[in-house]
């Protein structure tokens, strides 16, 4: 009987790394665009 490595753990780690990468990208985008979005909402509230 040949030894077969388990791949479930590896797949789980890959999914976790992808999720971390997506989270970092979202955080960077929000950090860059946060003030712009805030100014847009401030302008809308000011005009009401």
C-alpha positions as a Markdown table, in Angstrom:
| # | Residue | x | y | z |
|---|---|---|---|---|
| 1 | Unk | 0.0 | 0.0 | 0.0 |
| 2 | Unk | 1.5 | 3.3 | -1.1 |
| 3 | Unk | 1.6 | 6.4 | 1.2 |
| 4 | Unk | -0.7 | 9.1 | 0.0 |
| 5 | Unk | -0.1 | 12.6 | 1.4 |
| 6 | Unk | -3.1 | 14.4 | 2.8 |
| 7 | Unk | -4.1 | 17.3 | 0.7 |
| 8 | Unk | -7.1 | 18.7 | 2.7 |
| 9 | Unk | -4.8 | 20.6 | 5.1 |
| 10 | Unk | -2.8 | 22.1 | 2.2 |
| 11 | Unk | -6.0 | 23.3 | 0.5 |
| 12 | Unk | -7.2 | 24.8 | 3.7 |
| 13 | Unk | -3.9 | 26.8 | 4.0 |
| 14 | Unk | -4.2 | 28.0 | 0.4 |
| 15 | Unk | -7.8 | 29.2 | 1.0 |
| 16 | Unk | -6.6 | 31.0 | 4.2 |
| 17 | Unk | -3.8 | 32.7 | 2.3 |
| 18 | Unk | -6.1 | 33.8 | -0.4 |
| 19 | Unk | -8.5 | 35.2 | 2.1 |
| 20 | Unk | -5.7 | 37.1 | 3.9 |
| 21 | Unk | -4.5 | 38.5 | 0.6 |
| 22 | Unk | -8.0 | 39.7 | -0.3 |
| 23 | Unk | -8.4 | 41.2 | 3.2 |
| 24 | Unk | -5.1 | 43.1 | 2.9 |
| 25 | Unk | -6.1 | 44.5 | -0.6 |
| 26 | Unk | -9.5 | 45.6 | 0.7 |
| 27 | Unk | -7.9 | 47.3 | 3.7 |
| 28 | Unk | -5.4 | 49.1 | 1.5 |
| 29 | Unk | -8.1 | 50.3 | -0.9 |
| 30 | Unk | -10.3 | 51.5 | 2.0 |
| 31 | Unk | -7.3 | 53.3 | 3.5 |
| 32 | Unk | -6.6 | 55.1 | 0.3 |
| 33 | Unk | -10.2 | 55.9 | -0.7 |
| 34 | Unk | -11.6 | 56.4 | 2.8 |
| 35 | Unk | -11.1 | 60.2 | 2.9 |
| 36 | Unk | -12.5 | 60.6 | -0.6 |
| 37 | Unk | -15.6 | 58.6 | 0.3 |
| 38 | Unk | -15.9 | 60.6 | 3.5 |
| 39 | Unk | -15.7 | 63.9 | 1.6 |
| 40 | Unk | -18.4 | 62.8 | -0.8 |
| 41 | Unk | -20.8 | 62.0 | 2.0 |
| 42 | Unk | -19.9 | 65.2 | 3.8 |
| 43 | Unk | -20.8 | 67.1 | 0.6 |
| 44 | Unk | -24.1 | 65.3 | 0.3 |
| 45 | Unk | -25.0 | 66.1 | 3.9 |
| 46 | Unk | -24.0 | 69.7 | 3.5 |
| 47 | Unk | -26.2 | 70.1 | 0.5 |
| 48 | Unk | -29.3 | 68.7 | 2.3 |
